[in-house]
């Protein structure tokens, strides 16, 4: 049980949930194009396994290279706390990446490109001497590219080609990709706010350190709030594309929750900021669920 708990921490549960939701919803959107198509649930299961393997490799490598920083910022993580040895972590990420690549090679080009690009950016993000996480722009670029573009566009094409024999993005997927792109920007900014102490000590130049937590928090919330308003207006003007009441009501509730939570957050309290960061991930999860329903 102790190993399982630490493995879940090592895998970064919120990223696992986000990856799983995105894959299932993209699969359902692809299937909705032609509901007479064979479901091919084995393809969904193998795709999920491949992407989760890549996910664990990326977050695991980041922890391997950040042990000293995590002892300050996230002492509960298994490498920082000493619950996992470095050799065990290397073993987990090695098995994960081999499993991910093996399945991707078997299932075809779109999944393989998804995995290869994600692994490349995830490695460049963490591993010296490149270590793009040192630079605010490139750190954000890696997260935005993977979560915002690569996952949504290429995985949809993967499912669309398998289920329907088609190779183009639909309007719904374009809208979803743009929406998640905005979320990815905000996640890339907000994830560093509670980690400023450790990042400053080890010269990691995040946007929060460069501009200040208050300014980054304000800009990110304005951007997220505006995206909700745009989605409400877009759904109202295009009722045939997505189920309009679902989109309008959901994003109005998201907007109210955003205002309420942002007013309750204390930027001087790292635990309060961490809770808000997890709240943004909850909205991220909710976005996929809303698009899937709509």
N, C-alpha and C positions, 0 to 999 in steps of 0.2 A: 504493500500500500504506500509506503514511504517513497519507493522508487517511482510508482505511478504518479504520485503528486508532484514529485520533482521533474518527471518527464513532461508532465503537462505544463509546468512552469517553464521548462527549457523550450518547449514548443511554442510558447506564447499564445495562450488559448484564444485571445481576441483575434489574432491573425488567422488561426485555424478556422474559427467560426466564419470570419470574413471570406476566406478562400472557399469554404464549403458552400456558403450561401450564394456566392457569385457563380460558382459552377452549376449548381442546381437550377438557379433562375435562368441562366443563359441557355441551359439545356431545354428548359420548359418553353422559353421564348422561341427557340429554334423549332421545337416540336409543334408549337402553336401555328406555325406557318403552314404546316400540312399535318393535320391531326389523324390522317389515315396512314401516316408513315409508321413503320415498325419502330417501337419504342427503343429497342437495343439498349436495355438497361446495363448490360455488361460494359458497353462503351462508357456510359456515365460513371460506373463504379471504377473502372480502370483509369479514366481521366482524373477522377477525384483523387485516387491513390497516387498518381503521378504528380499532381500539383501539390498535394500535401507533403510529398517527399521533398519537392523543391522548396516549399515553405519552411520545413524543418531545417533543411540545409542552410538556408539564408539566415534565419534567426539564430540558429546554432552557431554558425561561423561568426556572427556579430558578437555573440557572448564570449566565444573563445578569444577574440581579439580585444575584448573590452573588460576583462576580468577586474583590473585595477579600478577602472572608472565605475563599474557596477558595484564595487564594494562601497562606493560613496552614494551612487544614485539609486541602485536597486540591489541592496544586500541580500534580499530574499531569493534571488535567482540561484540555481543550484551550483554553478561554477563559482560565483562570488561568495556563497555561503560555505563552500567546501563539500556540499552534499554529493556533487559529481566531480570526478577527477577529469583532468584535461584529456587523458587517454580515452576515457569513456565517451566524452563529448566528441572527440575525433571519430570514434567508432560509429556513433549515432549519425553524424552528418555524412560519413562515408557511405553507410548503408542506404541512407535516405537519398543521396544524389544518384547512386547507382540504380536504385529502384525507379526513381523518377525518369532517368534517361532511358532505361531499358523499356519501360512501358511506352514512353513517347516515341521511340524509334519504331515500336511495333504498331502504334495506332496512326501514324501518319504525319505529314509535313506541318500542318497548322499547330498541332499539339507540340511537336518537336521544336518549332520556332518559339512557341510560348515558353517552353521550359528552358531552351538555350539562352534566350534573351534575358529571362528572369534570373537565371543562374549567373550569367555574365555580369549583369548590373548588381546583383546581390553580392557577388564576390568583390567587384570593384568598390562597392560601398564600404566594405569592412577591411579588406586585406591590404596590408602594407606591401609595396610602397605607394600604391595608388591611393587607397583609403579615402574615397571621395567624401565620406562623412565629415571630414575635417573642414569642408567648404560648404557654406550654407546653400548656394545655388545647386551644386552638383549632388549634394545629399538629397535635397528636395526633388531634383530631377529623377533620381533613381526610383524613389517611392512613387512619384507621379507617373512615370513611364510604365512601371510594372502594374500598379493598382488601377491607374486611370485609363491606360490605353491598351497595353499588351494583353492583359487578362480578358478584358471585355471584347475587344475586336477579334483577336486571334482565336480565343476559345469559342466564341459564337461561330466563326467561320469553320472551326473544327466540327462542331455539332451540326451546323447547317449543311455542310458537305456530306457528312455521314448520313443524316436523316433525310435530306431533301436533294442531295446532289447539286446544291447551289453554292456559289462562291462570292456572294456580295452581302454587305451589311444592310439590314433593314432600317427604316426610319426610327423604330423603337430602340434599336440597339445604338444608333447614333446618339439619340437623346440620352440613353442610359450612360453611354461612354462619356459624354460631355459632363453629365451630372457627377459621375464618380471621379472624373478628372478634377473637378472643383473640390470634392471631398478629400481627394488625395493631397491636394495643395495644403489644405487646412490640417490634415493629419500630419503631414511633413513638418509644418510649422509648430503645431501644438505639442508634438511628442517631445520636443526639446525644452519646453518651458519648465517642467519640474526637474530637469536634469542639469540646470545651469551651473550648479556648484561644481559638480564633477567635470563637466565640459570645460568650464573656465580654467580649472586647475590643470587639465591636460591639453589645453590650447585647441579645443574643438570649436571652431568659429561658427556657431549656429546663428540663425537669424535672430533668435531671442537675445543672444548676447550682443549682437551688433545693434539692434534697434530697441531692445528693452522688452520685457515680458508684457507690459501693459499695452504697448503699441501693437505688438504682434497679436495679442488677444483681441484687441478692438478690431483690427483689420480683418482677421479671420472670421470673427462673428458677423461682421457686416457682409462679407462675401457669402457666407453660408445663408444668412437671412435673405439676401437678394436672390440667391439661387432658388430658395423656396418660393419666393414671390413670382419669379419668372416661370417656374414650373406650374404654379397655380394658373397664371394667365395663359400659358401655352396650352394647358389641358382644357381650359375653358374655350379657347379659340379653335381647338382641334379635337372635338369630342369623339371623332371616329377613329382616332389613332389609339387612344387608351381610354379606359373607363373613367370618364370625367369626374363623377362624384368621389371615386376612390382617390384619385390624384389630388383633387382640391381639398377634401376634408383631411386627408393624411398630412399634406404639406402645411395646411393651416395649423394643425396640432403640433407638427414639428417646429413651426415658427414660434408658437406659444411656449413650448418646452424649452426652446433655445433661449428665449428672452428670460424665462424664469430661472433656468440653471445658470446663465451668465451673471445674473444679478446676485446669485447666492455664492459665487466663487470668490475666494480670497486669494489674490495673486501673491500674497506674502506667505501663504501656507502651502507647502509642496503637496501635502495630502489632498487638499482641496483642489489644487490644479490637476493632480493625477485623476481624481474622481471626474473632473470635467472632461479630461482627455478620454476616459472610458465612456463618458456620455456621448462624445462625438462618434466613437465607434458604434455605440448603440444606434445612433441616427444612421450611420453608414449601413449597418445590418438592416435597419428598417427600410432604407431606400430600395435595397434589392427585393425585400418582401413586397413593398408597395408596387414596384414595377412588375414583379411576377404576378401579383393579383390583378393589376390593371390591364 
